[in-house]
Amino acid sequence: MTRTFWVGGNWKMNGSVAVVKDLVSTFNAGSAPSDVEVVIGAPFVYVPLAAETLRKDWAVAGENCYIKEKGAFTGEVSPEMLKDVGAKWVILGHSERRSILGETDEFTAQKVVKALEAGLKVALCVGELLEEREAGVTQQVVNRQLEAVVKAVKESDWANIVIAYEPVWAIGTGKVATPDQAQEVHAAIREYLKTAVSPKIAEETRITYGGSVNAKNCKETAQKPDVDGFLVGGASLKPEFLEIVNATH
């Protein structure tokens, strides 16, 4: 089967009203193929603006959410709230949330369940630290992160989950996993899903790569059989994001 290529932008904690308007204007004027699904992750406060003004063939994501719909959780945002202001996706399990904010595999899995229940689709991030790669435990780490979600969701939920493999040592560092390194981990993730969930889910689930992706390095990686797209950080705040969206063309 052919998996629809997926390209996500993750603005992280960047932007302003002026920056968002300028970026959206650039993206709206740019050319993007109809056979690529594009999602822009924006900080909570800019989700409504992005959702209202961004081209309608692209979608907007929140960059995180909480595990409850509402209540006394000061400073948190629920998936229902994200949906209410126009988000269709949410990015969960990003390494910055895991490593800086101490979010566990289990907490991430709870968020995935809640987001799916609320009707959002999920970009689920997994990936190893540099010392874990050097110790040769990349796959054990990635499988452990996935296992928490596998245990928590139903098989039918996987239709609404995209996996983003992001080696932590490559995020924002300028170091990029080689196309072969990305392909190796993506193939192993697909193999894991085959036994942990089902061969059907393994075949259908999109596995994207993230970690210093830019217009120069994306084309070769995009050709790999198990790379189904990208989650893009810094370059999604620049016009070159359009070139990444067109990586398969």
Disulfide bonds with the S-S distance in Angstrom:
none
